[in-house]
Amino acid sequence: MSNATHRTQQERRTETIGKLLNATIECLIELGYRDTSIGKICARAGVSHGGLFRHFPSRTALIAAATHEIVLRHLSELAEVVHDHRGEGDIIEVLIKSFRVAARAPLTCAWREVLLAARTNAELREAVAPAVQNFEDAIMDLSSKIPGAPQEGKEFGTLVLSILHMFDSEAICVPIVRNQDVLELRNDWAVKLLRDALKK
């Protein structure tokens, strides 16, 4: 009976944490970092303040956990592109398209909110540093799984990561400045860069 009770408690704990992480991410997307308050997170998650603090000691800890969750979701999507490609179309074109789509997705808006806030918030910066480092390390590793990618050195992974950053920056500007010719040229340029790198 105790084991069954323990499993039930663990399931409830997992469910509550999941609700809090989802609510935090949704608030970051819709409200921005500044207005993502404990009260708004709890109201959206349907969890009391006491329930939140049983799992996270502070707002910063919750934001850091949500940032880690964002990283996991992003990496899952990118890994699916790389690992599930079955020769249907050019893997490089598929990858570049996925970068641009991911950069403009709501999930990435939440990611940006945290990173921008961390620039001037030392406590937040320290709390989210492991998740951000994990993301960059994982992109470097994932790059080596692209068919034809060199298995030694960091040049190719750095190129992939840099292109990902480029599309992330583009996504910030696109709602303000729309220049279709530049967007198309940037896409073609990125594809060419990766193709040329794979030929070496």
Number of C-alpha atoms within 10 A of each C-alpha: 6 7 8 9 10 11 12 12 12 12 12 12 15 13 12 18 22 15 18 28 23 18 22 28 27 20 20 26 20 14 15 18 22 11 13 20 16 18 13 15 27 19 14 16 20 14 17 14 13 10 15 20 14 12 15 17 10 13 17 16 17 22 23 24 20 26 26 21 17 22 22 15 13 16 17 11 13 17 18 10 16 18 12 9 16 10 7 7 9 12 18 19 17 15 20 20 15 16 20 19 14 20 24 19 13 14 18 20 22 23 21 20 16 23 19 12 15 18 10 10 12 10 11 19 19 12 18 21 16 13 19 19 12 15 19 15 14 17 20 19 14 17 22 18 15 20 13 12 17 18 13 9 9 13 12 19 24 15 17 22 18 13 22 21 15 16 23 20 14 17 19 14 11 13 9 8 9 10 9 10 9 10 14 11 11 16 18 13 13 22 21 14 15 19 17 10 15 15 9 8
